């Protein structure tokens, strides 16, 4: 199976970000991909308000992504924000927080994942505006099982091994990674570690680095460092982008997953405490 990672740089404008998703999805399909992965916050970049743009999975933004996937005959994974209504006495139904959601849509596939581990680190408090998800999610495409994760999730091995326990041969990570000294190296290190922990292929797709396009970044919001990467279940980097926007293609071979789990059966050898 041919897959693509679309390393884009999103901004505040929902329509502009949607146009990016459509453009890169068309490029991925033209190059033969069955699946195209977009970063976290593809709907709107961090550092902008989220409460006013969050919408349900049947709202206009998600519906347009769904229509593009159906038209092209490709599965799209893209980061968006879904609303969490207020609750309690005097509930007026207003949005008090959002969920950081991955939409997965395309021929024969329709699911979503809400980010479980919230990024309360390096001076940024995602939990101020985001509610955490509670449940791992996997999906199947062309006989391959994929697990889902978002950004900060990559620092927590148990999610990746849980996805593997649920049948995942590939783990997808969508991110808008925070910049800073050593952060790009950490991103790649963690992608390699999670692949080896779970003996899965890891498709780690991040927002591109705004600095590569001369864009200023204000505050501590995580807006991307690039370096989307494909990692084998042995922890080898198979392909990688630099910081600039672009498409990264990979040919998925689940035979290497079977090989890794035979030679290095870390899942089977685990002891749970």
C-alpha positions in Angstrom: 0.0 0.0 0.0 1.3 3.4 -0.9 0.7 6.1 1.7 1.6 9.8 1.9 2.4 12.2 4.7 1.3 15.8 4.0 3.5 18.1 5.9 1.6 21.4 5.7 1.7 24.7 7.6 -1.8 25.8 8.6 -2.9 29.2 9.8 -6.0 30.9 11.2 -8.2 30.7 8.1 -10.3 27.6 7.9 -11.1 27.9 4.2 -7.4 28.4 3.4 -6.4 25.3 5.5 -9.2 23.3 3.8 -7.8 24.3 0.4 -4.4 23.0 1.5 -5.9 19.7 2.5 -7.6 19.3 -0.8 -4.6 20.3 -2.8 -2.2 17.9 -1.0 -4.8 15.1 -1.1 -5.1 15.5 -4.9 -1.3 15.4 -5.2 -1.2 12.3 -3.0 -3.9 10.5 -5.1 -2.2 11.4 -8.3 1.0 9.8 -7.0 -0.9 6.6 -6.2 -1.5 6.9 -2.5 -4.4 5.1 -0.9 -4.0 7.0 2.4 -2.9 10.6 3.0 -2.1 11.7 6.6 -2.3 15.4 7.6 -1.0 17.0 10.8 -2.7 17.8 14.0 -4.5 21.2 13.8 -5.0 21.0 10.1 -8.3 22.8 10.7 -6.7 25.8 12.4 -3.2 26.3 13.8 -2.5 26.5 17.5 -2.0 30.0 18.8 -5.5 31.0 17.5 -8.9 30.7 19.1 -10.4 27.3 19.0 -13.8 27.5 20.8 -15.3 29.7 18.0 -14.4 27.3 15.2 -14.9 23.8 16.7 -17.6 21.8 14.9 -19.1 18.3 15.0 -17.9 15.6 12.8 -20.9 16.2 10.5 -20.2 20.0 10.3 -19.1 21.9 7.2 -15.3 21.6 7.5 -15.3 17.8 8.2 -18.0 17.3 5.5 -15.9 19.0 2.9 -12.9 16.8 3.9 -15.2 13.8 3.6 -16.4 14.9 0.2 -12.8 15.3 -1.1 -11.9 11.8 0.2 -15.0 10.3 -1.5 -14.3 12.2 -4.8 -10.7 11.1 -5.0 -11.2 7.6 -3.6 -8.5 8.1 -0.9 -8.6 7.9 2.9 -7.7 11.1 4.6 -6.5 11.5 8.2 -6.7 15.2 9.4 -6.6 17.0 12.7 -9.6 19.1 13.6 -11.4 20.4 16.7 -14.8 19.2 17.9 -17.0 21.0 20.5 -17.6 20.0 24.1 -20.9 21.5 25.3 -21.1 23.1 28.8 -23.0 21.0 31.4 -24.6 21.6 34.7 -27.2 24.0 36.1 -28.1 26.7 33.6 -26.6 24.8 30.7 -26.9 27.0 27.6 -25.2 24.6 25.3 -22.2 26.9 24.7 -18.9 25.4 23.9 -16.6 25.5 27.0 -13.8 23.3 25.6 -13.0 21.4 22.5 -11.6 18.0 21.7 -8.4 17.6 19.7 -9.8 15.2 17.1 -8.4 13.2 14.2 -11.0 12.7 11.5 -10.4 9.5 9.4 -12.6 9.3 6.3 -12.6 7.8 2.9 -13.9 4.7 1.0 -15.0 2.1 3.5 -13.5 4.0 6.4 -15.2 6.5 8.9 -13.9 7.0 12.4 -12.3 9.6 14.7 -9.9 9.7 17.6 -9.8 12.3 20.4 -6.3 13.0 21.7 -5.8 11.3 25.1 -2.6 13.0 26.5 -2.9 16.8 26.5 0.2 19.0 26.1 0.6 20.7 29.4 4.4 21.3 29.1 7.0 23.7 28.0 4.9 26.7 29.1 1.8 25.7 27.1 -1.4 24.4 28.7 -3.5 22.5 26.2 -5.9 21.5 28.9 -7.1 25.1 29.3 -9.1 24.7 26.2 -9.1 21.0 25.4 -10.8 18.0 27.0 -8.9 14.7 26.8 -10.2 11.7 25.0 -10.4 8.4 26.8 -10.3 5.6 24.2 -7.7 4.3 21.8 -8.9 3.9 18.2 -7.9 1.7 15.3 -9.2 1.2 11.8 -8.6 -1.1 8.8 -7.8 -0.3 5.3 -7.0 -2.8 2.6 -6.4 -5.5 5.2 -4.0 -3.4 7.3 -4.9 -2.2 10.8 -3.8 1.3 11.8 -3.7 2.8 15.3 -4.0 6.6 15.9 -2.2 9.0 18.1 -1.7 12.8 18.3 1.4 14.7 19.1 2.1 14.6 22.9 0.7 11.0 22.8 4.0 10.0 21.3 5.7 10.3 24.7 3.5 7.6 26.2 4.4 4.1 25.0 1.4 2.4 26.4 -0.9 3.9 23.8 1.2 2.4 21.0 1.4 -1.0 22.5 -2.3 -0.9 23.2 -3.0 -0.1 19.6 -0.7 -3.1 18.7 -2.7 -5.3 21.1 -5.8 -4.3 19.2 -4.2 -5.4 15.9 -2.4 -2.4 14.7 0.5 -3.0 12.3 0.9 0.7 11.7 0.7 3.6 14.1 -0.2 7.0 12.7 0.9 10.1 14.7 -0.4 13.5 13.7 1.4 16.4 15.4 2.0 20.2 15.6 5.3 19.8 17.5 6.5 22.6 19.7 9.8 24.2 18.6 12.9 24.7 20.8 16.4 23.4 21.4 16.5 19.7 20.6 12.8 19.4 20.0 13.1 18.0 16.4 15.6 15.4 17.6 13.2 14.4 20.4 10.4 14.0 17.9 12.4 11.7 15.7 13.8 9.8 18.7 10.3 9.2 20.1 9.0 8.1 16.7 11.7 5.5 16.5 11.2 4.4 20.1 7.5 4.0 19.7 8.0 1.9 16.5 10.4 -0.4 18.4 8.2 -0.6 21.5 5.2 -1.7 19.5 6.9 -3.4 16.6 4.7 -1.3 14.2 5.5 0.9 11.3 5.2 4.5 12.5 3.9 7.2 10.2 4.6 10.5 12.0 3.3 13.5 10.2 4.0 17.0 11.7 3.2 20.6 10.8 6.0 22.1 8.8 8.2 24.7 10.4 6.8 28.2 9.9 10.3 29.7 10.0 11.1 27.9 6.7 8.5 30.1 5.0 9.5 33.3 6.8 6.5 33.2 9.1 6.9 34.6 12.6 5.7 32.6 15.6 4.5 34.4 18.7 4.1 32.9 22.2 4.5 29.3 23.2 1.9 27.7 21.0 3.3 24.5 19.3 3.2 25.3 15.6 5.5 22.7 14.1 9.1 21.8 13.3 8.5 19.6 10.3 10.6 16.4 10.0 7.7 14.1 9.2 9.1 10.6 9.3 8.4 7.0 8.4 9.9 4.4 10.8 10.2 0.6 10.5 9.2 -1.7 13.4 12.9 -2.1 14.1 13.2 1.6 14.7 15.0 2.4 11.4 14.1 5.7 9.7 12.9 4.8 6.2 12.1 8.3 5.0 12.1 11.9 6.3 11.3 15.4 5.3 13.1 18.6 6.4 11.3 21.5 8.0 9.6 22.8 4.8 6.1 21.8 3.5 6.0 18.8 1.3 4.7 15.3 0.7 6.5 12.2 1.9 5.6 8.8 0.3 6.1 5.3 1.6 5.3 1.8 0.5 3.8 -0.1 3.5 4.9 -3.7 3.8 3.3 -5.5 6.7 5.7 -8.4 6.1 8.4 -6.4 8.0 6.0 -6.2 10.9 5.6 -10.0 11.0 9.4 -10.3 10.7 10.0 -7.9 13.6 7.5 -9.7 15.8 9.2 -13.0 15.1 12.7 -11.9 15.6 12.0 -9.4 18.4 8.7 -10.5 20.2 8.6 -7.6 22.7 4.8 -7.6 22.7 4.7 -11.3 23.5 7.5 -11.1 26.1 6.0 -8.2 28.0 5.2 -8.5 31.8 2.5 -6.2 33.0 2.8 -4.9 36.6 
